[in-house]
Amino acid sequence: MSKKITSIILAIIILSVSALSLTSCGDNKSSDSKSSATDNSLTANIKEGTILHCFCWDFKTIENSLEDIAAAGFSTIQTSPINECLVGENGGMQLYGDGKWYYHFQPTDFKIGNYQLGTRDEFKSMCKKADKYGIKVIVDTVPNHTTPAVESVNQNLIDAVGGMDKLYHKNSDKDITNWGDRLQCTTYKMGGLPDINTENKDFQDYYIKFVNDCIECGADGFRYDCAKHIALADDPTETKGVKNNFWKRVTTEIKDAKRIFNYGEVLQGDNDRIADYIKTIGATTASALGGSIRSAITSNNLYASLVKEFQVGGSSNCVTWVESHDNYINDGNWAQMDNKQIILGYAILAARAKGTPLFFDRPYGNSLDEQWGTMNYIGTSGDMFYKDKSVAEVNFFRNAMVGEKETFYNPDDDDSALEICRGNKGAVIINTAGDLKLNMKTDLADGTYVDRVDGKTEYTVKDGKITCKSNVPEETVVVLYNDGYVERDTPATVKVSDDTKIIFDGKTVDAKLESKNAKKATYVIGDGEEKEYKNGDRITLKSDDAKNGVITLILRGENNSGQKTYMKYCFTNPELMFEGKGVKKGDTITFTKPDSWGNDINAYIYFGDNNETTWPGNAMTKKSGNTYTYKVKNDWDIAYVIFNDGTEQYPGQGEQGFDLEANGEYSVP
């Protein structure tokens, strides 16, 4: 019943990650000298550039990866929530399994720093280095709710808002049943998360202190999670005379308010009032457009009118994406589109003049068979496909096209391809299906252009038509521009080989180290010394190198221009992670059930094919209220436990159970 571990399936992606340099050809008007991507070509403001969503990266990993991020043309990074949060799964650090990504979306206090991402000092250091590279920082923030484990909410927050009864809305314990009812939508709990009384002035004051501290540390903007569930000024209130002024205060009564970029997560649906949220906050997500883009890519239908409408009430003040962490995790999109398709959709958004594109970095080693990837660990960087050549070149194209209008064209009788022109200065062509014989309308000025992605194919423009001697291959992005193009050296690539088991069995794991375009590549195991390696060298990581069951491997590389690259791996072994956590016969565990569960509670204890009894497990003894206890009947070096009432269970079906620990106390978060 334990999670099946698969091998890394990244060959196609990794082969395309490393190349970022281009060679002048045709009548290319690029600079005569090569340039590092860290000293130019990023936009001065967030709105005009692109955002890399560093999903579950910790602050140190982001800081060490900033040169990679700049080299991929991203002007902004977005963190996961940085607030204090519930320490779930006994502090487990898997994205899913022994630990969960969503605990940092369960605030216990509005202070910077949590066990998943790092400390306030580390956040401040990250922001300082980002500023050095011209990269802005957006913080994902969660003022709508706290953790449902309300006993874990920090007393400082409770005292600051006037007590627990003032922290939440009166009906925050009720589920939303009518999404068209704005009072329910803005005061009832969503997804089991108790709704904060955001109209409480004392809470607003406390939250604004948090925002100002983020800005003081170097934040440049904020994403507001669950923004649709925080009332607008004219929404109904649960108490007569109360003002819905949260948005006005947090967008105007903060440091450098005019400089700060704010956008709200407004997932479109019943009565979402998205145009009003854009007017109030400044920008929102464009989830309906994301759905249209995904549909267009998977159906090979890039008909211009279908993909250019933002679908947010006539505004273009929105953050656009092919996917966000929400739909990647919740709607099965991860198994419907591979990374190459994501890149095709992203190119449509990034080539445009309007909207602000966000690139969600999927977990490392993800595939259509492995949602959580082959590392499945919080704190490391995600998949390397954010550095793909097509992604980087369309980012730099966007940065060079600021101020140029956009025009969309489809080839005659072929909706599987799309051209986006930016004035007469540049164009991006996206082809999803079949080789494309190019002879189509364009706004590009007459001349010869070299595809900045492959660095060699020439395209000719004459009298408003663009042609090419060779066909455009399927699933290809072509980037064409001369004015504003800067030639860059190819960044180094450092990685472990695709067949390395990052989640492994036994006391050791062997890893083959690879490097490409690197004049120097090094590795560090745990707290050991930095050593140089050559492409193809093999190393052995030993359990003696582990801390808390995790063996850390840091790889660094440097290309001929001195540009540095970074990759962090966390190798995990369930046996190592459970060392010292053994449970003996007679040890007691405690579980607090939800009110909605029945009164006959069972504990199902297992590891692999071994278990204490058959499903649904052994009956627990009621201690008091909703609290139940169970005395373990066997010795276990390693085990998991799932609690259930015969119908409901936690963790859920198909999920790994809690770590079984002596005297462990468990509840449904």
Long-range contacts (C-beta under 8 A, 24 or more apart in sequence): 1-606, 1-608, 1-640, 1-656, 2-574, 2-607, 2-608, 2-640, 2-656, 3-97, 3-656, 5-374, 5-501, 5-503, 6-367, 6-369, 6-370, 6-374, 7-374, 7-498, 7-499, 7-501, 8-365, 8-374, 8-498, 8-499, 8-500, 8-502, 9-365, 9-367, 9-369, 9-370, 9-374, 9-498, 10-365, 10-367, 10-374, 10-383, 10-384, 10-498, 11-498, 12-340, 13-339, 13-340, 13-383, 13-384, 13-385, 13-388, 14-384, 14-493, 14-495, 14-498, 16-385, 16-388, 16-389, 16-390, 17-384, 17-385, 17-387, 17-388, 17-389, 17-493, 18-387, 18-490, 18-491, 18-492, 18-493, 18-516, 18-517, 19-389, 19-455, 19-490, 20-71, 20-72, 20-387, 20-389, 20-392, 20-393, 20-488, 20-489, 20-490, 20-491, 21-455, 21-487, 21-488, 21-489, 21-490, 22-393, 22-450, 22-452, 22-455, 22-485, 22-487, 22-488, 23-455, 23-456, 23-487, 24-450, 24-487, 25-450, 25-455, 25-456, 25-458, 26-448, 26-449, 26-450, 26-458, 27-447, 27-448, 27-482, 28-448, 28-449, 28-450, 28-482, 28-485, 29-482, 29-483, 29-485, 30-482, 30-485, 30-486, 30-487, 31-485, 31-486, 31-487, 33-487, 34-487, 34-488, 34-489, 34-561, 35-486, 35-487, 35-488, 36-71, 36-488, 36-489, 36-561, 36-562, 36-563, 37-70, 37-71, 37-72, 37-73, 37-396, 37-488, 37-563, 38-67, 38-70, 38-71, 38-133, 38-134, 38-563, 40-486, 41-73, 41-396, 41-399, 41-400, 41-486, 42-70, 42-73, 42-74, 42-75, 42-133, 42-134, 42-135, 42-399, 43-75, 43-398, 43-399, 43-402, 44-134, 45-136, 45-261, 46-75, 46-76, 46-136, 46-138, 46-220, 46-221, 46-261, 46-356, 47-261, 47-283, 47-356, 48-75, 48-356, 48-398, 48-399, 48-402, 49-74, 49-75, 49-76, 49-136, 49-356, 49-395, 49-398, 49-399, 50-74, 50-75, 50-76, 50-350, 50-356, 50-357, 50-358, 50-359, 50-395, 50-398, 51-75, 51-76, 51-77, 51-78, 51-138, 51-319, 51-356, 51-357, 51-358, 51-359, 52-76, 52-77, 52-78, 52-358, 52-359, 52-361, 52-386, 53-77, 53-78, 53-321, 53-324, 53-325, 53-358, 53-359, 53-360, 53-361, 54-78, 54-79, 54-80, 54-361, 54-381, 54-382, 55-80, 55-101, 55-325, 55-360, 55-361, 55-362, 55-363, 55-382, 56-80, 56-95, 56-101, 56-116, 56-117, 56-363, 56-378, 56-379, 56-382, 57-117, 57-361, 57-379, 57-380, 57-381, 57-382, 58-116, 58-117, 58-118, 58-122, 58-378, 58-379, 58-380, 59-117, 59-118, 59-119, 59-122, 59-123, 59-125, 59-126, 60-118, 60-122, 60-126, 60-379, 61-379, 61-380, 61-381, 61-568, 62-126, 62-130, 63-122, 63-125, 63-126, 63-129, 63-130, 64-566, 64-568, 65-381, 65-566, 66-126, 66-129, 66-130, 66-132, 66-133, 66-135, 67-133, 67-563, 67-564, 67-565, 67-566, 68-387, 68-491, 68-565, 68-566, 69-133, 69-135, 69-386, 70-133, 70-134, 70-135, 71-387, 71-392, 71-488, 71-491, 71-563, 71-565, 72-386, 72-387, 72-391, 72-392, 72-395, 73-391, 73-392, 73-393, 73-394, 73-395, 73-396, 73-398, 73-399, 74-135, 74-359, 74-386, 74-395, 75-134, 75-135, 75-136, 75-399, 76-135, 76-136, 76-137, 76-138, 76-220, 76-221, 77-130, 77-135, 77-136, 77-137, 77-138, 78-137, 78-138, 78-139, 78-140, 78-223, 78-358, 79-117, 79-137, 79-138, 79-139, 79-140, 80-104, 80-116, 80-117, 80-140, 81-105, 81-107, 81-114, 81-139, 81-140, 81-141, 81-142, 81-225, 82-112, 82-113, 82-114, 82-117, 82-123, 82-139, 82-140, 82-141, 82-214, 83-107, 83-108, 83-109, 83-110, 83-111, 83-112, 83-114, 83-141, 83-142, 83-210, 84-108, 84-109, 84-110, 84-111, 84-113, 84-114, 84-154, 85-114, 85-115, 85-116, 85-147, 86-147, 86-149, 86-152, 86-669, 87-115, 87-152, 88-669, 89-658, 89-659, 90-658, 90-659, 90-661, 90-664, 91-115, 92-659, 93-377, 93-378, 93-379, 93-550, 93-570, 94-372, 94-376, 94-377, 94-378, 94-572, 95-363, 95-372, 95-373, 95-376, 95-377, 95-378, 96-371, 96-372, 96-376, 96-655, 97-372, 97-376, 97-655, 97-656, 98-574, 98-577, 98-656, 98-659, 99-378, 101-325, 101-329, 101-378, 103-147, 103-669, 105-142, 105-225, 106-142, 106-145, 106-146, 106-147, 106-148, 106-149, 106-193, 106-669, 107-142, 107-145, 107-146, 107-147, 108-146, 108-147, 108-152, 108-153, 108-154, 108-157, 109-153, 109-154, 109-156, 109-157, 110-143, 110-157, 110-206, 110-207, 110-209, 110-210, 111-154, 111-156, 111-210, 111-213, 112-210, 112-213, 112-214, 112-217, 116-378, 116-379, 117-379, 120-213, 120-217, 123-217, 123-218, 124-217, 124-218, 126-218, 127-217, 127-218, 127-219, 128-218, 130-218, 131-218, 136-220, 136-221, 136-261, 137-218, 137-219, 137-220, 137-221, 138-219, 138-220, 138-221, 138-222, 138-223, 138-261, 139-214, 139-219, 139-221, 139-222, 139-223, 140-222, 140-223, 140-225, 141-210, 141-211, 141-214, 141-222, 141-223, 141-224, 141-225, 142-225, 142-226, 143-196, 143-198, 143-207, 143-224, 143-230, 143-246, 143-250, 144-190, 144-193, 144-195, 144-196, 144-198, 144-224, 144-225, 144-226, 144-227, 144-229, 144-230, 145-189, 145-190, 145-193, 145-194, 145-195, 145-196, 145-226, 145-229, 146-193, 146-194, 146-196, 147-193, 147-669, 148-192, 148-193, 148-194, 148-668, 148-669, 149-667, 149-669, 150-194, 157-206, 160-202, 160-203, 160-205, 160-206, 161-197, 161-200, 161-202, 161-203, 161-206, 162-200, 162-202, 166-197, 166-200, 166-202, 166-203, 167-196, 167-197, 167-200, 167-203, 168-194, 168-195, 168-196, 168-197, 169-195, 169-196, 169-197, 169-238, 170-238, 170-239, 171-195, 171-238, 172-196, 172-197, 179-269, 179-270, 179-271, 180-270, 180-271, 181-271, 182-231, 182-235, 182-236, 182-271, 182-273, 183-235, 183-236, 183-237, 183-238, 185-228, 185-229, 185-271, 186-229, 186-230, 186-231, 186-235, 187-231, 187-238, 190-226, 190-229, 195-229, 198-230, 198-231, 198-246, 199-231, 199-237, 199-239, 199-242, 199-243, 199-244, 199-245, 199-246, 204-245, 204-246, 204-249, 204-250, 207-250, 208-249, 208-250, 208-253, 208-254, 211-250, 211-254, 212-254, 212-255, 215-254, 215-255, 215-256, 215-260, 216-255, 219-260, 220-259, 220-260, 220-261, 221-260, 221-261, 221-262, 221-263, 222-260, 222-261, 222-262, 222-263, 223-263, 223-264, 223-265, 223-319, 224-262, 224-263, 224-264, 224-265, 224-281, 225-265, 226-265, 227-264, 227-265, 227-266, 227-277, 227-281, 227-284, 228-264, 228-265, 228-266, 228-267, 228-272, 228-273, 228-277, 232-273, 232-276, 232-277, 232-280, 233-280, 247-280, 247-281, 248-280, 251-280, 251-281, 251-282, 263-318, 263-319, 263-356, 265-326, 267-326, 268-311, 268-312, 274-312, 274-313, 275-312, 275-313, 275-314, 275-315, 278-312, 278-313, 278-315, 278-317, 278-318, 282-317, 283-317, 283-318, 283-319, 283-356, 284-312, 284-317, 284-318, 284-319, 285-318, 285-319, 285-321, 285-324, 286-310, 286-311, 286-312, 286-318, 286-319, 286-320, 286-321, 286-355, 287-324, 287-327, 288-312, 289-318, 289-320, 289-355, 290-320, 290-321, 290-322, 290-323, 290-324, 290-327, 293-322, 293-345, 293-348, 293-349, 294-322, 294-323, 294-333, 294-336, 294-337, 294-345, 296-345, 296-348, 297-322, 297-337, 297-341, 297-344, 297-345, 297-432, 298-336, 298-337, 298-341, 300-415, 300-416, 300-432, 300-433, 301-415, 301-416, 302-348, 302-410, 302-415, 302-416, 302-417, 302-418, 302-430, 302-432, 303-410, 303-415, 304-408, 304-409, 304-410, 304-418, 307-348, 307-408, 307-418, 308-352, 308-406, 308-408, 310-354, 310-355, 316-354, 316-355, 318-355, 318-356, 319-355, 319-356, 319-357, 319-358, 320-349, 320-352, 320-355, 320-356, 320-357, 320-358, 321-346, 321-349, 321-357, 321-358, 321-359, 321-360, 322-346, 322-349, 322-360, 323-360, 324-358, 324-360, 325-360, 328-360, 328-362, 329-371, 334-362, 334-366, 334-368, 334-371, 335-368, 335-369, 335-371, 338-367, 338-368, 339-366, 339-383, 339-385, 339-388, 340-475, 341-475, 342-385, 343-385, 343-388, 343-390, 343-391, 343-477, 344-430, 344-432, 344-475, 344-477, 346-391, 346-394, 347-390, 347-391, 347-394, 347-428, 347-430, 347-477, 348-418, 348-420, 348-430, 350-391, 350-394, 350-395, 350-397, 350-398, 351-394, 351-397, 351-398, 351-406, 351-420, 351-422, 351-428, 351-430, 352-398, 352-406, 352-420, 353-401, 353-404, 353-405, 353-406, 353-422, 354-406, 357-398, 359-386, 359-391, 361-385, 361-386, 365-502, 374-502, 374-503, 375-502, 375-503, 375-569, 375-570, 376-503, 377-550, 377-570, 377-572, 379-568, 379-570, 380-568, 380-569, 380-570, 381-567, 381-568, 384-493, 384-495, 384-567, 387-491, 389-453, 390-453, 390-477, 390-479, 393-452, 393-453, 393-477, 393-479, 394-428, 394-477, 394-479, 396-452, 396-485, 396-486, 397-422, 397-426, 397-428, 397-452, 397-479, 397-481, 400-425, 400-426, 400-481, 400-483, 400-484, 400-485, 401-425, 401-426, 401-481, 401-484, 407-443, 409-440, 409-441, 409-442, 410-440, 411-436, 411-438, 411-439, 411-440, 412-440, 417-472, 419-466, 422-481, 425-481, 425-483, 425-484, 426-479, 426-480, 426-481, 426-483, 426-484, 427-466, 427-480, 427-481, 428-477, 428-478, 428-479, 428-480, 429-472, 429-476, 429-477, 429-478, 429-480, 430-476, 430-477, 430-478, 431-472, 431-473, 431-474, 431-475, 431-476, 431-478, 432-474, 432-475, 433-474, 433-475, 434-474, 435-471, 435-472, 435-473, 435-474, 436-471, 436-472, 436-474, 437-471, 438-466, 438-467, 438-468, 438-471, 438-472, 439-465, 439-466, 439-467, 440-465, 440-466, 441-465, 441-466, 442-466, 444-480, 447-482, 449-480, 449-481, 449-482, 450-480, 451-478, 451-479, 451-480, 452-479, 452-480, 452-481, 452-485, 453-477, 453-478, 453-479, 489-559, 489-560, 489-561, 489-563, 490-517, 490-559, 491-517, 491-559, 491-563, 491-565, 492-516, 492-517, 492-518, 492-519, 492-521, 492-557, 492-558, 492-559, 492-563, 492-564, 492-565, 493-517, 493-518, 493-557, 493-565, 494-518, 494-521, 494-555, 494-556, 494-557, 494-565, 494-566, 494-567, 495-555, 495-567, 496-553, 496-555, 496-569, 502-569, 502-570, 502-571, 502-572, 503-571, 503-572, 503-573, 504-571, 504-572, 504-573, 505-573, 505-575, 506-573, 507-542, 507-543, 507-573, 507-576, 508-540, 508-541, 508-542, 508-543, 509-540, 509-541, 509-551, 509-571, 509-573, 510-538, 510-539, 510-540, 510-541, 511-538, 511-539, 511-540, 511-541, 511-553, 511-571, 512-536, 512-537, 512-538, 513-537, 513-538, 513-539, 513-555, 515-557, 517-557, 517-559, 517-560, 518-557, 518-558, 518-559, 518-565, 519-558, 519-559, 519-560, 520-557, 520-558, 521-555, 521-556, 521-557, 521-558, 522-555, 522-556, 522-557, 523-553, 523-554, 523-555, 523-556, 524-553, 524-554, 525-551, 525-552, 525-553, 526-551, 526-552, 530-556, 541-571, 543-573, 543-576, 546-573, 546-576, 548-577, 549-573, 549-576, 549-577, 549-578, 549-579, 550-576, 550-577, 551-576, 574-638, 575-638, 578-637, 578-638, 578-659, 581-638, 581-659, 581-660, 581-661, 581-662, 582-635, 582-636, 582-637, 582-638, 582-662, 583-632, 583-635, 583-636, 583-639, 583-660, 583-661, 583-662, 584-632, 584-635, 584-662, 585-632, 585-633, 585-634, 585-635, 586-631, 586-632, 587-631, 587-632, 587-662, 587-663, 588-629, 588-630, 588-631, 588-632, 588-663, 589-629, 589-630, 589-632, 589-641, 589-660, 589-661, 589-663, 589-664, 589-665, 589-666, 590-623, 590-627, 590-628, 590-629, 590-663, 590-664, 590-665, 590-666, 591-620, 591-627, 591-628, 591-629, 591-630, 591-643, 591-665, 591-666, 591-667, 592-626, 592-627, 592-628, 592-665, 592-666, 592-667, 592-668, 593-626, 593-627, 593-628, 593-643, 593-645, 593-667, 593-668, 594-626, 594-648, 594-668, 595-626, 596-648, 597-645, 597-648, 598-645, 598-646, 598-647, 598-648, 599-645, 600-645, 600-646, 601-628, 601-643, 601-644, 601-645, 602-643, 602-644, 602-645, 602-646, 603-630, 603-641, 603-642, 603-643, 604-641, 604-642, 604-643, 604-644, 604-657, 605-632, 605-634, 605-636, 605-639, 605-640, 605-641, 605-660, 606-639, 606-640, 606-641, 606-642, 606-657, 607-636, 607-638, 607-639, 607-640, 616-644, 616-646, 616-649, 617-642, 617-644, 632-660, 636-660, 641-666
